Amino acid sequence: MKLLLRWLAAAAAVAAATYFLPGIRLEGGIDQLLVVALILGLVNALVRPVLKWLSCGIIFLTLGLFLLVINAALLLFAAWISQRVGIGFYVDGFAPALIGSVIISLVSYLISLVFTDDR
């Protein structure tokens, strides 16, 4: 159940980013949005730890700000993968990816605060 809620929260966060940023577009319906959220979750689960490990020195020197660059790169990578599997998810460059990754992170965090289990 927790995994399903995280997936839906990621889908809502991607929807918010596509709504607020003209540089991020999704062509399709809710099913396309759910697949993009799944791709983004898999990219974050599989690629992000490797990138963080490889760039730990830069992350340390920039006091963690390089994590924003990693998140933007992962959003661009997720858009690239989405296009390769036939889903119309487009990110028009690094600046929209950077702002979009911040929006996705914030919306996901806020949704997770609402649905946290205090047990």
N, C-alpha and C positions, 0 to 999 in steps of 0.2 A: 504494500500500500504506500509506503514511504517513497519508493522509487517512482511510482505512478504520479504522486503529488509533485515530486521534483521535476519530472518530465513535463507535466502540465504547467508548472511554474516557469520552466525554461521556454515553453511555447508562448506563454503570455509575455515573457520578457522580450522574445524575438518579435512578437507582434507589436509591442510598445516601441521597439527600435524602428521597425518599418513604418510605424505611424508617425513618429516624431522626426525622423531624419529622411530628407529627400534622397540622400545618397545610398540608402539601403531599401531595396525593393523585393517584394515577394509576389510572384505571379502565380496565383492559384488560390485554393480555398484552405479550409482548416486542415484537410489531410496533408497538404503540402507543408503547412506550418508545423504539424506534428513530426513529419519526417525531417525537416530542417532542425527542429529541436533535438531529435534523436541523433542526427549527424553531429551537431554541435556538442552534445553530451559525450559522444564517443571520442571525438577529437580532443575534448578537454580531459577525458579519462586516460587516453592512450598516449597522446603526443605531448601534452602540457608537462607531465612530470619529467620527461626526457629533456625538453627545452629548459625547464627550470634548473635541472641538474647541470646541463652544459653551460648555462649562463649564470651560475651562482655568483661568480666573481663580479660580473657587471651589475647584477641585482644588488649585491652588497655595496658596491661603489656608488650606485645611484640611490641608495637608501630605499630600495624597493620600487622605484618609479619605472624601472625597466620591465616590471611585470605588466604595466599598461601596454607596452610595445608587444610583449608576448601575447597578451589577450587579443590585441588588434590583429596580429599575424594569424592567430588561430581562427578568428572570425573570417578573415580573408580565405584561409585554407578550407574552412567549412563551406563557404560560398563556392569555392572552386569544386569541391567534391560534389556539392549539391547540383551544380550545373552538369557535371559529368554523368550523374545518374538520372538526368532529365528533369530536374526540379528548377524552376525559375527563381532562384534566390540570388540576388546580385548586390554586391558591395562595390561602390564606384571609386575605390581608392583607399589610401591609408588613413586620411583624416576622417572620413565617415566610419571606417572600421574602428578607429580609436574612440570616437565619441559613442559609437554604437556599442562597443564592448563595455564602456562605462555605464551606459543606460541598461544594458542587459544584466550587468552585475548588480546594479542598484535595485532594479525591479525584482530580480530573483531573490535578493536578500530581503527585501520588504515582504514579498510573498511568503518566504520561509519563516519570517517572524510571525505572520498571521497563523500559519499552520504548524507551528512547533508543538511538540508533545511534551508537556511538563511533567510527565510521570517519572 
